[in-house]
Amino acid sequence: MRNTTPAAALAGCAVAALALAGCASPASADDDASFTYWSMWNKNEPQAKILADAIAQFTADTGIEVDVEWQGREVVTKLLPTLRSGAAADLVDGSVNALGPVVVNDQHRDLTAAYALTAPGDDQPLSEVIPAAYIKAVSDDEGRPSMVPYEVMSEGVWFDAAQHPELAQATGSWDEFVEALRQIDASGTPAIAIPSNDAYWVTLLLERALGVEGVRALATDKTGDAWKAPGVATALRAFDELRPFFPDGYEANQGSDAQNLWASGKAAAYLSGTWVPSEAAPNAADGFTFQSVQLPALTPGGDAAVGANFIGFAVPATAAHATAAEQFIAYFAQQRYAERLASEALQITPRADVSVPDELATIAEALTTGEVYPDQAGLARDFPDWYSTIYRTTVTSFVTGEYDAQRFVAESQRQTVDYLAAAG
């Protein structure tokens, strides 16, 4: 699989006119002639098809072979056991949250050098093409970028604009938003589809009430006092205002159940991410028009920041062929592949010179004009064990009604204090 002829690598760089710093010298037989890439995508997904085309062209242009394995969403879980002894893959992709364990355990490569590379067709390095706010959001506590994103995700309250155009106008205040939902619910259509195991609503309301640092303190305050902040009660009261709008039997809905219910027209609103139009389209009712709005602030002038998540490339710290992997990162960042991600996969990309799918226009505008913060305040990324074992469990109990607000706070506080004490 390896091309061990340095001249071939040089010729590839010349023919493609690559502006990659890695092409300043020929690839070495040991380090740069090939690399292994484990992908989060399944082979039949649009992103996989675009990546496969890019890989083939990259090899043709540079002579660098890519051994790609379409691992699916469990890619990071499969990769983690190999990281300390020598990563099984030189390149991996995933969301910021999925890659969180790699970053938290300091098993990622500092990608500053990758950001210094220039994609084919560009006259600026990636550090100038990708917005600074995005680079900051994918950097670790020491300011080292851990990922180069190729898709930008955020959340919105999704609805069918053909059936419920009133939701597009109900964003001036929380009370206005709730009143619009109340009127829809009174007409006989449940206003909100919600998965019982989804932390989106609760986390976003906590962010609106506490701000990002206040939410993060819930995971880090060893005294547990952060859970006593007045904003916690405010957020939970807001969630309880929405309970009457959930469909009967919502407690049994998990994951895509709620999305399918909403897409079929059996609920009006659905809080989720930018992947919704592409995922829900096959189950959408005839004439369904995807549109979304941002959740309004809970109080006049209150927090209305926009959460941003990313899918992108990371290189393990123990990768054997990191330089070659970084060259592909820059190669895939070029405009033509970003355009295909937008048009074929219906995603927002980090590039300002790439069109945005109509369905995602309002979210893209919010990301451009609003204050951006790490998705879910970075809880899943920076505190993955706490998030999965404590927070998600207590939130699910609150969403389903097993816990009321008081018990949710008490359990979350107690378990967090015990967890942090045990961690030292």
NORWOLIN-V770506 format. One record per residue. N is the residue number from 1. PHI is phi in whole degrees, 0 to 359 (none if undefined). OMEGA is omega in whole degrees, -180 to 180 (NA if undefined). Layout:
N/PHI/OMEGA ; N/PHI/OMEGA
//
This chain:
1/none/-176 ; 2/266/171 ; 3/265/-173 ; 4/260/-179 ; 5/260/-179 ; 6/305/-179 ; 7/299/-180 ; 8/296/179 ; 9/294/178 ; 10/296/-180 ; 11/297/179 ; 12/300/179 ; 13/296/-178 ; 14/292/-178 ; 15/298/-177 ; 16/280/-176 ; 17/53/-178 ; 18/293/176 ; 19/261/-179 ; 20/268/179 ; 21/301/-179 ; 22/295/-180 ; 23/268/178 ; 24/290/178 ; 25/221/-177 ; 26/294/177 ; 27/290/178 ; 28/280/-177 ; 29/297/-175 ; 30/274/-168 ; 31/254/-167 ; 32/237/-176 ; 33/276/178 ; 34/198/172 ; 35/203/-179 ; 36/254/-178 ; 37/237/173 ; 38/258/-174 ; 39/254/176 ; 40/284/-174 ; 41/270/169 ; 42/273/-168 ; 43/299/-176 ; 44/268/-180 ; 45/278/-178 ; 46/305/-179 ; 47/298/180 ; 48/295/180 ; 49/294/178 ; 50/294/179 ; 51/297/180 ; 52/298/177 ; 53/296/-180 ; 54/295/179 ; 55/298/-180 ; 56/298/-179 ; 57/288/178 ; 58/300/179 ; 59/296/179 ; 60/297/-176 ; 61/277/-172 ; 62/246/-174 ; 63/81/-179 ; 64/273/180 ; 65/277/179 ; 66/239/176 ; 67/266/-174 ; 68/259/175 ; 69/235/-179 ; 70/275/-171 ; 71/276/-176 ; 72/84/-169 ; 73/292/180 ; 74/270/-173 ; 75/301/-178 ; 76/291/177 ; 77/303/180 ; 78/289/-176 ; 79/281/-172 ; 80/308/-177 ; 81/297/-176 ; 82/264/-167 ; 83/293/-174 ; 84/285/-177 ; 85/272/-177 ; 86/141/-171 ; 87/303/178 ; 88/290/178 ; 89/229/178 ; 90/273/-178 ; 91/220/178 ; 92/219/173 ; 93/232/-178 ; 94/174/176 ; 95/281/176 ; 96/305/-178 ; 97/293/-180 ; 98/296/-179 ; 99/277/-178 ; 100/309/-179 ; 101/299/178 ; 102/293/-178 ; 103/286/-178 ; 104/301/-179 ; 105/272/176 ; 106/56/180 ; 107/252/-180 ; 108/252/176 ; 109/275/172 ; 110/293/-175 ; 111/264/177 ; 112/304/180 ; 113/296/178 ; 114/294/179 ; 115/292/178 ; 116/278/179 ; 117/281/-179 ; 118/243/-180 ; 119/287/176 ; 120/306/179 ; 121/91/180 ; 122/262/174 ; 123/242/177 ; 124/227/177 ; 125/291/180 ; 126/303/-180 ; 127/297/178 ; 128/260/-179 ; 129/276/179 ; 130/272/-177 ; 131/306/-178 ; 132/301/180 ; 133/296/179 ; 134/287/179 ; 135/297/178 ; 136/298/-177 ; 137/291/-180 ; 138/254/179 ; 139/260/-179 ; 140/278/-176 ; 141/296/179 ; 142/265/178 ; 143/83/180 ; 144/270/179 ; 145/294/-177 ; 146/258/-175 ; 147/209/167 ; 148/245/-174 ; 149/283/171 ; 150/237/171 ; 151/227/177 ; 152/247/-180 ; 153/239/173 ; 154/206/178 ; 155/246/175 ; 156/205/173 ; 157/271/-174 ; 158/272/177 ; 159/204/176 ; 160/270/-176 ; 161/296/178 ; 162/287/-178 ; 163/260/-174 ; 164/226/-179 ; 165/297/-179 ; 166/298/-180 ; 167/293/179 ; 168/293/-178 ; 169/258/-172 ; 170/259/-175 ; 171/242/-177 ; 172/288/-180 ; 173/202/178 ; 174/297/-179 ; 175/298/178 ; 176/296/179 ; 177/297/-179 ; 178/296/179 ; 179/295/177 ; 180/297/177 ; 181/296/-180 ; 182/297/-180 ; 183/293/177 ; 184/297/-179 ; 185/298/180 ; 186/294/180 ; 187/282/178 ; 188/111/178 ; 189/259/176 ; 190/307/-172 ; 191/281/-174 ; 192/226/168 ; 193/264/-177 ; 194/218/173 ; 195/286/-177 ; 196/291/-179 ; 197/254/-175 ; 198/253/-178 ; 199/269/-173 ; 200/305/-175 ; 201/300/-177 ; 202/297/-178 ; 203/294/-180 ; 204/293/177 ; 205/293/175 ; 206/297/178 ; 207/296/179 ; 208/299/-176 ; 209/272/-173 ; 210/251/-170 ; 211/80/-174 ; 212/298/-177 ; 213/294/177 ; 214/294/177 ; 215/293/-179 ; 216/296/179 ; 217/296/177 ; 218/301/-178 ; 219/267/-170 ; 220/240/-177 ; 221/285/-176 ; 222/292/178 ; 223/277/-177 ; 224/81/-177 ; 225/295/180 ; 226/301/-180 ; 227/287/179 ; 228/267/-179 ; 229/300/-180 ; 230/305/-179 ; 231/297/178 ; 232/297/179 ; 233/296/179 ; 234/299/-179 ; 235/296/-177 ; 236/289/174 ; 237/296/179 ; 238/298/178 ; 239/296/-180 ; 240/296/175 ; 241/298/-176 ; 242/273/-174 ; 243/306/-179 ; 244/297/-176 ; 245/266/-180 ; 246/280/179 ; 247/292/174 ; 248/301/178 ; 249/79/-178 ; 250/300/-178 ; 251/301/-179 ; 252/270/-179 ; 253/281/176 ; 254/226/175 ; 255/52/-173 ; 256/285/180 ; 257/303/-178 ; 258/293/179 ; 259/297/180 ; 260/293/177 ; 261/301/180 ; 262/294/-177 ; 263/297/180 ; 264/277/176 ; 265/88/-177 ; 266/266/172 ; 267/206/-171 ; 268/269/-172 ; 269/233/-177 ; 270/211/179 ; 271/274/179 ; 272/194/-169 ; 273/262/-175 ; 274/291/177 ; 275/281/-174 ; 276/302/-177 ; 277/302/-179 ; 278/286/-178 ; 279/284/-172 ; 280/273/-175 ; 281/308/-178 ; 282/299/-178 ; 283/255/-176 ; 284/284/178 ; 285/293/178 ; 286/302/178 ; 287/80/-179 ; 288/297/180 ; 289/243/-177 ; 290/289/174 ; 291/208/180 ; 292/218/173 ; 293/228/175 ; 294/277/176 ; 295/295/-177 ; 296/289/175 ; 297/296/-179 ; 298/283/179 ; 299/227/179 ; 300/304/-180 ; 301/76/-178 ; 302/282/-176 ; 303/295/176 ; 304/221/-178 ; 305/294/-174 ; 306/248/178 ; 307/285/179 ; 308/233/173 ; 309/239/-175 ; 310/218/165 ; 311/246/-177 ; 312/192/-175 ; 313/265/170 ; 314/228/179 ; 315/239/178 ; 316/300/-180 ; 317/299/-178 ; 318/261/178 ; 319/298/-178 ; 320/278/-175 ; 321/229/-174 ; 322/294/-177 ; 323/297/178 ; 324/296/178 ; 325/298/179 ; 326/295/177 ; 327/298/178 ; 328/292/177 ; 329/306/-179 ; 330/292/180 ; 331/298/-177 ; 332/288/-179 ; 333/284/-177 ; 334/294/-170 ; 335/300/-173 ; 336/294/178 ; 337/282/175 ; 338/297/177 ; 339/298/179 ; 340/291/176 ; 341/299/179 ; 342/288/-173 ; 343/275/-176 ; 344/263/-180 ; 345/259/179 ; 346/56/-179 ; 347/234/172 ; 348/275/177 ; 349/247/-179 ; 350/288/-173 ; 351/277/179 ; 352/287/-178 ; 353/267/-179 ; 354/246/-179 ; 355/296/180 ; 356/247/176 ; 357/304/-178 ; 358/306/-177 ; 359/297/-175 ; 360/252/-173 ; 361/299/-177 ; 362/292/178 ; 363/291/179 ; 364/299/178 ; 365/295/179 ; 366/297/178 ; 367/294/-178 ; 368/281/-173 ; 369/259/-176 ; 370/264/173 ; 371/281/-174 ; 372/256/176 ; 373/225/180 ; 374/298/-179 ; 375/313/-179 ; 376/52/178 ; 377/59/179 ; 378/75/-176 ; 379/298/-177 ; 380/291/-179 ; 381/283/-171 ; 382/267/-180 ; 383/227/-170 ; 384/299/-178 ; 385/290/176 ; 386/301/-177 ; 387/298/-175 ; 388/279/-174 ; 389/268/-178 ; 390/246/-171 ; 391/298/-178 ; 392/299/-179 ; 393/292/-179 ; 394/288/177 ; 395/297/179 ; 396/301/178 ; 397/295/178 ; 398/287/-178 ; 399/298/-178 ; 400/284/-180 ; 401/93/176 ; 402/297/175 ; 403/252/165 ; 404/275/-175 ; 405/300/-178 ; 406/297/-179 ; 407/290/177 ; 408/303/179 ; 409/296/-177 ; 410/298/-179 ; 411/292/180 ; 412/297/179 ; 413/296/-177 ; 414/299/-177 ; 415/293/179 ; 416/293/178 ; 417/301/180 ; 418/296/-179 ; 419/296/-178 ; 420/291/177 ; 421/294/180 ; 422/291/-180 ; 423/285/178 ; 424/86/NA
//
